[in-house]
Amino acid sequence: MIDLNQLIMPFCFHVYLVNVVLQWLHLWVL
């Protein structure tokens, strides 16, 4: 049995980081 929290938490954190980086790049390009 896989512990979902160990998969979901890092995944959500990764998605959050990707969104932050994309926003930064978007602002930097503009």
N, C-alpha and C positions, 0 to 999 in steps of 0.2 A: 504493500500500500504506500503510495507516494503522499507525502505531506503537502497538501495544496498551498499552505502558507509559504512554504519554502520556494514555491514556484511563482506564486502570485505577487508576493512582496517585491522580489527583485525585478520582476517583469514590469510592475507599475512604476517602480523607481527608474527603470531604464527608459520607459516611455516618457516619464516626466523629464528626464535629462535630455532626451532627444528633442522634446518640444522646446525646452529652454535654449538649446544650442541652435535650433532652427530659427527661433525668434531673434537670437543674437546675430546670426548670419544675415537674416533679412534686414535688420536695422543697419548692420555694417555695410551691406551692399547698397542700400538706399542712401 
